[in-house]
Amino acid sequence: MRVGVYVDGFNLYYGAKGLCGQGTAGWRWLDVRALADRIVAANSGWTGATVTRVVYCTARISGADNPVGQREQDAYLRALKATRSADEIAMGVYVTRVTTAPLATKDAKSRPVITHPNWPVMVKDSTGARVSDAVFMVSVARREEKGSDVNVASHLLIDVLTGAIDAAVVISNDSDLEFPIAHARGIVPVGLVNPQRGFPAGRLNGDPNSGAGSHWWFQLKATDLYACQLPTTIGAVSKPQPW
């Protein structure tokens, strides 16, 4: 059974950071193929399953905004290629823009709570009367990664529809992947790996017996990441010191 693995790189990175801790070393120099092999062998239940294709979807960090991060990412992408930990690296883009939105705080479930005037900052109209229902509008600079989810969906569906794979594994908790994953489940067995600490996105759940059947779900653990690391030095490429 030929298994294709489709990785949302940023979803995995931020999920792994939440699992292991941002300042903790030993998890970022990840061997994606080794991770895929480990998860499929332990959780799929698929007979004769072999990971034959790994697609890693990410975007280049801007050197103007984050030169250290760009150098570290470049080393990692070179390491993935040199070790063939990923068969294909599909690149999205970063978009920088200014966004205007109401000032808000988060509630216990991280939902926005719009900020209204209150002491020590109060808004008054031209007559001196308080405007208690006013909204503070702010503009902020945002850098958004674009394309990783589209690349995951595209490579998944192309490989499924062309018969290049017999089963698929998607590493992401992005609910935008609901349609391509549901469609793929109608043709081949699909495993879904949630790299986040919280619950898997409800839209990515389903019936393990629907369509092709033999579908499964797995919650990534910190131990999986620590167990699947690339060699410290790979030819001229070395793991960044903080990693």
ZADO-1210 file (C-alpha; in nm, 4 decimals, padded with zeros to 6 digits):
<atoms>
<atom x="00.0000" y="00.0000" z="00.0000" code="MET" pos="1"/>
<atom x="00.1556" y="00.3288" z="-00.1171" code="ARG" pos="2"/>
<atom x="00.0966" y="00.6090" z="00.1333" code="VAL" pos="3"/>
<atom x="00.1232" y="00.9787" z="00.0480" code="GLY" pos="4"/>
<atom x="00.1811" y="01.2234" z="00.3348" code="VAL" pos="5"/>
<atom x="00.0805" y="01.5904" z="00.3030" code="TYR" pos="6"/>
<atom x="00.2170" y="01.8328" z="00.5625" code="VAL" pos="7"/>
<atom x="00.0967" y="02.1852" z="00.6388" code="ASP" pos="8"/>
<atom x="00.4356" y="02.3102" z="00.7572" code="GLY" pos="9"/>
<atom x="00.3232" y="02.6164" z="00.9526" code="PHE" pos="10"/>
<atom x="00.0302" y="02.4372" z="01.1134" code="ASN" pos="11"/>
<atom x="00.2725" y="02.1665" z="01.2232" code="LEU" pos="12"/>
<atom x="00.5353" y="02.4175" z="01.3417" code="TYR" pos="13"/>
<atom x="00.3027" y="02.6223" z="01.5597" code="TYR" pos="14"/>
<atom x="00.1349" y="02.3098" z="01.6901" code="GLY" pos="15"/>
<atom x="00.4737" y="02.1572" z="01.7773" code="ALA" pos="16"/>
<atom x="00.5793" y="02.4795" z="01.9483" code="LYS" pos="17"/>
<atom x="00.2678" y="02.4569" z="02.1629" code="GLY" pos="18"/>
<atom x="00.3401" y="02.0928" z="02.2473" code="LEU" pos="19"/>
<atom x="00.7111" y="02.1331" z="02.3249" code="CYS" pos="20"/>
<atom x="00.7548" y="02.4995" z="02.4179" code="GLY" pos="21"/>
<atom x="00.9046" y="02.7788" z="02.2083" code="GLN" pos="22"/>
<atom x="01.2308" y="02.7997" z="02.4020" code="GLY" pos="23"/>
<atom x="01.2803" y="02.4239" z="02.4223" code="THR" pos="24"/>
<atom x="01.5443" y="02.2663" z="02.1988" code="ALA" pos="25"/>
<atom x="01.5283" y="01.9259" z="02.0339" code="GLY" pos="26"/>
<atom x="01.2062" y="01.9307" z="01.8293" code="TRP" pos="27"/>
<atom x="01.2448" y="02.1717" z="01.5363" code="ARG" pos="28"/>
<atom x="01.5049" y="01.9776" z="01.3295" code="TRP" pos="29"/>
<atom x="01.2252" y="01.7400" z="01.2388" code="LEU" pos="30"/>
<atom x="01.2645" y="01.4404" z="01.0084" code="ASP" pos="31"/>
<atom x="00.9228" y="01.4565" z="00.8438" code="VAL" pos="32"/>
<atom x="00.9519" y="01.1184" z="00.6720" code="ARG" pos="33"/>
<atom x="01.0568" y="00.9475" z="00.9944" code="ALA" pos="34"/>
<atom x="00.7604" y="01.1089" z="01.1711" code="LEU" pos="35"/>
<atom x="00.5260" y="00.9865" z="00.8977" code="ALA" pos="36"/>
<atom x="00.6699" y="00.6333" z="00.9130" code="ASP" pos="37"/>
<atom x="00.6322" y="00.6282" z="01.2923" code="ARG" pos="38"/>
<atom x="00.2705" y="00.7471" z="01.2919" code="ILE" pos="39"/>
<atom x="00.1569" y="00.5211" z="01.0065" code="VAL" pos="40"/>
<atom x="00.3222" y="00.2118" z="01.1587" code="ALA" pos="41"/>
<atom x="00.1727" y="00.2714" z="01.5039" code="ALA" pos="42"/>
<atom x="-00.1750" y="00.3988" z="01.4183" code="ASN" pos="43"/>
<atom x="-00.2974" y="00.3211" z="01.0670" code="SER" pos="44"/>
<atom x="-00.3757" y="-00.0499" z="01.0852" code="GLY" pos="45"/>
<atom x="-00.3198" y="-00.0546" z="00.7081" code="TRP" pos="46"/>
<atom x="-00.1697" y="-00.3792" z="00.5775" code="THR" pos="47"/>
<atom x="00.1621" y="-00.3394" z="00.3972" code="GLY" pos="48"/>
<atom x="00.1591" y="00.0401" z="00.4308" code="ALA" pos="49"/>
<atom x="00.4747" y="00.2145" z="00.3077" code="THR" pos="50"/>
<atom x="00.5264" y="00.5904" z="00.2932" code="VAL" pos="51"/>
<atom x="00.6258" y="00.6496" z="-00.0688" code="THR" pos="52"/>
<atom x="00.5617" y="01.0239" z="-00.1010" code="ARG" pos="53"/>
<atom x="00.6006" y="01.3175" z="00.1401" code="VAL" pos="54"/>
<atom x="00.4901" y="01.6676" z="00.0362" code="VAL" pos="55"/>
<atom x="00.5926" y="01.9477" z="00.2735" code="TYR" pos="56"/>
<atom x="00.3995" y="02.2738" z="00.2220" code="CYS" pos="57"/>
<atom x="00.5403" y="02.5995" z="00.3616" code="THR" pos="58"/>
<atom x="00.6400" y="02.9560" z="00.2641" code="ALA" pos="59"/>
<atom x="00.9662" y="03.1507" z="00.2749" code="ARG" pos="60"/>
<atom x="01.0182" y="03.3718" z="00.5791" code="ILE" pos="61"/>
<atom x="01.1064" y="03.7321" z="00.4911" code="SER" pos="62"/>
<atom x="01.4727" y="03.8124" z="00.5508" code="GLY" pos="63"/>
<atom x="01.3886" y="04.1820" z="00.5794" code="ALA" pos="64"/>
<atom x="01.1647" y="04.1221" z="00.8810" code="ASP" pos="65"/>
<atom x="01.3331" y="03.8164" z="01.0302" code="ASN" pos="66"/>
<atom x="01.6867" y="03.7518" z="00.8980" code="PRO" pos="67"/>
<atom x="01.7719" y="03.4937" z="01.1660" code="VAL" pos="68"/>
<atom x="01.4490" y="03.3034" z="01.1045" code="GLY" pos="69"/>
<atom x="01.5124" y="03.3066" z="00.7301" code="GLN" pos="70"/>
<atom x="01.8628" y="03.1596" z="00.7737" code="ARG" pos="71"/>
<atom x="01.7344" y="02.8904" z="01.0079" code="GLU" pos="72"/>
<atom x="01.4454" y="02.8019" z="00.7777" code="GLN" pos="73"/>
<atom x="01.6793" y="02.7892" z="00.4776" code="ASP" pos="74"/>
<atom x="01.9047" y="02.5425" z="00.6610" code="ALA" pos="75"/>
<atom x="01.6054" y="02.3264" z="00.7480" code="TYR" pos="76"/>
<atom x="01.4664" y="02.3194" z="00.3940" code="LEU" pos="77"/>
<atom x="01.8108" y="02.2290" z="00.2585" code="ARG" pos="78"/>
<atom x="01.8309" y="01.9489" z="00.5156" code="ALA" pos="79"/>
<atom x="01.4902" y="01.8117" z="00.4114" code="LEU" pos="80"/>
<atom x="01.6047" y="01.8025" z="00.0489" code="LYS" pos="81"/>
<atom x="01.9483" y="01.6549" z="00.1228" code="ALA" pos="82"/>
<atom x="01.8067" y="01.3691" z="00.3304" code="THR" pos="83"/>
<atom x="01.5012" y="01.3196" z="00.1085" code="ARG" pos="84"/>
<atom x="01.2924" y="01.3598" z="00.4205" code="SER" pos="85"/>
<atom x="01.0490" y="01.5350" z="00.1850" code="ALA" pos="86"/>
<atom x="01.0008" y="01.4322" z="-00.1780" code="ASP" pos="87"/>
<atom x="00.8570" y="01.7709" z="-00.2670" code="GLU" pos="88"/>
<atom x="00.8592" y="02.1106" z="-00.0952" code="ILE" pos="89"/>
<atom x="00.5645" y="02.3183" z="-00.2147" code="ALA" pos="90"/>
<atom x="00.6084" y="02.6892" z="-00.1521" code="MET" pos="91"/>
<atom x="00.3394" y="02.9414" z="-00.0688" code="GLY" pos="92"/>
<atom x="00.4029" y="03.3108" z="-00.0036" code="VAL" pos="93"/>
<atom x="00.3964" y="03.5672" z="00.2760" code="TYR" pos="94"/>
<atom x="00.1747" y="03.8724" z="00.2276" code="VAL" pos="95"/>
<atom x="00.2364" y="04.1921" z="00.4280" code="THR" pos="96"/>
<atom x="-00.0573" y="04.4281" z="00.4727" code="ARG" pos="97"/>
<atom x="-00.2145" y="04.6846" z="00.7046" code="VAL" pos="98"/>
<atom x="-00.5448" y="04.5778" z="00.8578" code="THR" pos="99"/>
<atom x="-00.8011" y="04.7980" z="01.0343" code="THR" pos="100"/>
<atom x="-01.0164" y="04.6417" z="01.3048" code="ALA" pos="101"/>
<atom x="-01.1912" y="04.7200" z="01.6362" code="PRO" pos="102"/>
<atom x="-00.9732" y="04.7051" z="01.9454" code="LEU" pos="103"/>
<atom x="-01.0568" y="04.3878" z="02.1397" code="ALA" pos="104"/>
<atom x="-00.9459" y="04.1494" z="02.4132" code="THR" pos="105"/>
<atom x="-00.9936" y="03.7720" z="02.4387" code="LYS" pos="106"/>
<atom x="-01.2445" y="03.5885" z="02.6530" code="ASP" pos="107"/>
<atom x="-01.1789" y="03.2499" z="02.8180" code="ALA" pos="108"/>
<atom x="-01.2308" y="03.0729" z="02.4837" code="LYS" pos="109"/>
<atom x="-01.0133" y="03.3206" z="02.2884" code="SER" pos="110"/>
<atom x="-01.3164" y="03.4833" z="02.1269" code="ARG" pos="111"/>
<atom x="-01.2928" y="03.8618" z="02.0656" code="PRO" pos="112"/>
<atom x="-01.4532" y="04.0993" z="02.3134" code="VAL" pos="113"/>
<atom x="-01.4863" y="04.4468" z="02.1581" code="ILE" pos="114"/>
<atom x="-01.3391" y="04.7228" z="02.3778" code="THR" pos="115"/>
<atom x="-01.5677" y="05.0179" z="02.4632" code="HIS" pos="116"/>
<atom x="-01.4783" y="05.3418" z="02.6407" code="PRO" pos="117"/>
<atom x="-01.4332" y="05.3215" z="03.0156" code="ASN" pos="118"/>
<atom x="-01.2134" y="05.4978" z="03.2663" code="TRP" pos="119"/>
<atom x="-00.9265" y="05.5777" z="03.2479" code="PRO" pos="120"/>
<atom x="-01.0022" y="05.6349" z="02.8770" code="VAL" pos="121"/>
<atom x="-01.3440" y="05.7801" z="02.8088" code="MET" pos="122"/>
<atom x="-01.4963" y="05.9223" z="02.4874" code="VAL" pos="123"/>
<atom x="-01.7221" y="06.2289" z="02.4912" code="LYS" pos="124"/>
<atom x="-01.9201" y="06.3955" z="02.2153" code="ASP" pos="125"/>
<atom x="-01.9147" y="06.7665" z="02.1299" code="SER" pos="126"/>
<atom x="-02.1587" y="06.8427" z="02.4143" code="THR" pos="127"/>
<atom x="-01.9452" y="06.6680" z="02.6743" code="GLY" pos="128"/>
<atom x="-02.1766" y="06.3676" z="02.7049" code="ALA" pos="129"/>
<atom x="-02.0157" y="06.0253" z="02.7380" code="ARG" pos="130"/>
<atom x="-02.0271" y="05.7961" z="02.4331" code="VAL" pos="131"/>
<atom x="-02.0218" y="05.4626" z="02.6111" code="SER" pos="132"/>
<atom x="-02.0919" y="05.2524" z="02.3027" code="ASP" pos="133"/>
<atom x="-01.8062" y="05.3988" z="02.0930" code="ALA" pos="134"/>
<atom x="-01.5590" y="05.1544" z="01.9345" code="VAL" pos="135"/>
<atom x="-01.1836" y="05.2125" z="01.9191" code="PHE" pos="136"/>
<atom x="-01.0537" y="05.1402" z="01.5683" code="MET" pos="137"/>
<atom x="-00.6861" y="05.0524" z="01.5226" code="VAL" pos="138"/>
<atom x="-00.4674" y="04.9719" z="01.2241" code="SER" pos="139"/>
<atom x="-00.1963" y="04.7079" z="01.2568" code="VAL" pos="140"/>
<atom x="00.0687" y="04.5554" z="01.0323" code="ALA" pos="141"/>
<atom x="00.0067" y="04.1884" z="00.9555" code="ARG" pos="142"/>
<atom x="00.2158" y="03.9235" z="00.7864" code="ARG" pos="143"/>
<atom x="00.0043" y="03.6363" z="00.6586" code="GLU" pos="144"/>
<atom x="00.1221" y="03.3078" z="00.5151" code="GLU" pos="145"/>
<atom x="-00.0749" y="03.2170" z="00.2064" code="LYS" pos="146"/>
<atom x="-00.0911" y="02.9008" z="00.0005" code="GLY" pos="147"/>
<atom x="00.0068" y="02.6134" z="00.2307" code="SER" pos="148"/>
<atom x="-00.3490" y="02.4876" z="00.2749" code="ASP" pos="149"/>
<atom x="-00.4136" y="02.5188" z="-00.0994" code="VAL" pos="150"/>
<atom x="-00.0937" y="02.3281" z="-00.1762" code="ASN" pos="151"/>
<atom x="-00.1844" y="02.0525" z="00.0705" code="VAL" pos="152"/>
<atom x="-00.5303" y="02.0206" z="-00.0866" code="ALA" pos="153"/>
<atom x="-00.3989" y="02.0309" z="-00.4440" code="SER" pos="154"/>
<atom x="-00.1267" y="01.7698" z="-00.4004" code="HIS" pos="155"/>
<atom x="-00.3582" y="01.5447" z="-00.1995" code="LEU" pos="156"/>
<atom x="-00.6329" y="01.5459" z="-00.4621" code="LEU" pos="157"/>
<atom x="-00.3980" y="01.5207" z="-00.7617" code="ILE" pos="158"/>
<atom x="-00.2238" y="01.2164" z="-00.6143" code="ASP" pos="159"/>
<atom x="-00.5531" y="01.0527" z="-00.5133" code="VAL" pos="160"/>
<atom x="-00.7273" y="01.1152" z="-00.8455" code="LEU" pos="161"/>
<atom x="-00.4301" y="01.0028" z="-01.0582" code="THR" pos="162"/>
<atom x="-00.3871" y="00.6830" z="-00.8575" code="GLY" pos="163"/>
<atom x="-00.0361" y="00.7772" z="-00.7451" code="ALA" pos="164"/>
<atom x="-00.1154" y="00.6607" z="-00.3891" code="ILE" pos="165"/>
<atom x="-00.3342" y="00.3992" z="-00.2217" code="ASP" pos="166"/>
<atom x="-00.3810" y="00.5864" z="00.1078" code="ALA" pos="167"/>
<atom x="-00.3140" y="00.9360" z="00.2401" code="ALA" pos="168"/>
<atom x="-00.2096" y="01.1046" z="00.5626" code="VAL" pos="169"/>
<atom x="-00.2659" y="01.4761" z="00.6212" code="VAL" pos="170"/>
<atom x="-00.0776" y="01.6546" z="00.9001" code="ILE" pos="171"/>
<atom x="-00.2823" y="01.9651" z="00.9766" code="SER" pos="172"/>
<atom x="-00.5690" y="02.0908" z="01.1897" code="ASN" pos="173"/>
<atom x="-00.6834" y="02.3518" z="00.9372" code="ASP" pos="174"/>
<atom x="-01.0609" y="02.3289" z="00.8960" code="SER" pos="175"/>
<atom x="-01.0283" y="02.4818" z="00.5465" code="ASP" pos="176"/>
<atom x="-00.9157" y="02.1358" z="00.4331" code="LEU" pos="177"/>
<atom x="-01.2606" y="01.9907" z="00.5048" code="GLU" pos="178"/>
<atom x="-01.3667" y="01.9476" z="00.1396" code="PHE" pos="179"/>
<atom x="-01.0473" y="01.7949" z="-00.0102" code="PRO" pos="180"/>
<atom x="-01.0092" y="01.5547" z="00.2827" code="ILE" pos="181"/>
<atom x="-01.3757" y="01.4487" z="00.2643" code="ALA" pos="182"/>
<atom x="-01.3436" y="01.3940" z="-00.1114" code="HIS" pos="183"/>
<atom x="-01.0224" y="01.1932" z="-00.0701" code="ALA" pos="184"/>
<atom x="-01.1928" y="00.9704" z="00.1884" code="ARG" pos="185"/>
<atom x="-01.4378" y="00.8623" z="-00.0793" code="GLY" pos="186"/>
<atom x="-01.1533" y="00.7134" z="-00.2828" code="ILE" pos="187"/>
<atom x="-00.8752" y="00.6044" z="-00.0457" code="VAL" pos="188"/>
<atom x="-00.8266" y="00.5524" z="00.3282" code="PRO" pos="189"/>
<atom x="-00.7149" y="00.8767" z="00.4952" code="VAL" pos="190"/>
<atom x="-00.5346" y="00.9334" z="00.8244" code="GLY" pos="191"/>
<atom x="-00.5563" y="01.2779" z="00.9828" code="LEU" pos="192"/>
<atom x="-00.2875" y="01.3952" z="01.2265" code="VAL" pos="193"/>
<atom x="-00.3713" y="01.6890" z="01.4527" code="ASN" pos="194"/>
<atom x="-00.0494" y="01.8718" z="01.5510" code="PRO" pos="195"/>
<atom x="-00.2325" y="02.1099" z="01.7874" code="GLN" pos="196"/>
<atom x="-00.2731" y="02.0766" z="02.1636" code="ARG" pos="197"/>
<atom x="-00.6484" y="02.1349" z="02.1523" code="GLY" pos="198"/>
<atom x="-00.9285" y="01.9325" z="02.0053" code="PHE" pos="199"/>
<atom x="-00.9199" y="01.8496" z="01.6329" code="PRO" pos="200"/>
<atom x="-01.1245" y="02.0845" z="01.4144" code="ALA" pos="201"/>
<atom x="-01.4780" y="01.9485" z="01.4137" code="GLY" pos="202"/>
<atom x="-01.5134" y="01.9951" z="01.0389" code="ARG" pos="203"/>
<atom x="-01.2281" y="01.7468" z="00.9859" code="LEU" pos="204"/>
<atom x="-01.3985" y="01.4684" z="01.1786" code="ASN" pos="205"/>
<atom x="-01.5984" y="01.1977" z="01.0043" code="GLY" pos="206"/>
<atom x="-01.7027" y="00.8348" z="00.9900" code="ASP" pos="207"/>
<atom x="-01.4040" y="00.5957" z="00.9833" code="PRO" pos="208"/>
<atom x="-01.6063" y="00.3593" z="00.7630" code="ASN" pos="209"/>
<atom x="-01.7331" y="00.6108" z="00.5076" code="SER" pos="210"/>
<atom x="-01.6234" y="00.5972" z="00.1435" code="GLY" pos="211"/>
<atom x="-01.3118" y="00.3851" z="00.1115" code="ALA" pos="212"/>
<atom x="-01.3143" y="00.3171" z="00.4879" code="GLY" pos="213"/>
<atom x="-01.0203" y="00.2474" z="00.7220" code="SER" pos="214"/>
<atom x="-00.9883" y="00.6175" z="00.8072" code="HIS" pos="215"/>
<atom x="-00.8241" y="00.7194" z="01.1358" code="TRP" pos="216"/>
<atom x="-00.7349" y="01.0222" z="01.3495" code="TRP" pos="217"/>
<atom x="-00.4267" y="01.0817" z="01.5639" code="PHE" pos="218"/>
<atom x="-00.3233" y="01.3507" z="01.8135" code="GLN" pos="219"/>
<atom x="00.0454" y="01.4349" z="01.7745" code="LEU" pos="220"/>
<atom x="00.2558" y="01.4147" z="02.0915" code="LYS" pos="221"/>
<atom x="00.5785" y="01.5857" z="02.1905" code="ALA" pos="222"/>
<atom x="00.7455" y="01.2439" z="02.2170" code="THR" pos="223"/>
<atom x="00.6773" y="01.1846" z="01.8461" code="ASP" pos="224"/>
<atom x="00.8669" y="01.5017" z="01.7578" code="LEU" pos="225"/>
<atom x="01.1664" y="01.4357" z="01.9831" code="TYR" pos="226"/>
<atom x="01.1957" y="01.0813" z="01.8476" code="ALA" pos="227"/>
<atom x="01.2144" y="01.1911" z="01.4819" code="CYS" pos="228"/>
<atom x="01.5059" y="01.4298" z="01.4392" code="GLN" pos="229"/>
<atom x="01.7456" y="01.4696" z="01.1473" code="LEU" pos="230"/>
<atom x="02.1226" y="01.4180" z="01.1936" code="PRO" pos="231"/>
<atom x="02.2865" y="01.7268" z="01.3448" code="THR" pos="232"/>
<atom x="02.5117" y="01.7686" z="01.0403" code="THR" pos="233"/>
<atom x="02.4131" y="01.6801" z="00.6839" code="ILE" pos="234"/>
<atom x="02.6981" y="01.7533" z="00.4454" code="GLY" pos="235"/>
<atom x="02.7480" y="02.1296" z="00.4556" code="ALA" pos="236"/>
<atom x="02.4206" y="02.1870" z="00.6432" code="VAL" pos="237"/>
<atom x="02.4116" y="02.1970" z="01.0223" code="SER" pos="238"/>
<atom x="02.1273" y="02.2257" z="01.2690" code="LYS" pos="239"/>
<atom x="02.0937" y="02.5851" z="01.3957" code="PRO" pos="240"/>
<atom x="02.2442" y="02.6194" z="01.7432" code="GLN" pos="241"/>
<atom x="01.9215" y="02.7138" z="01.9271" code="PRO" pos="242"/>
<atom x="01.7369" y="02.4174" z="01.7757" code="TRP" pos="243"/>
</atoms>
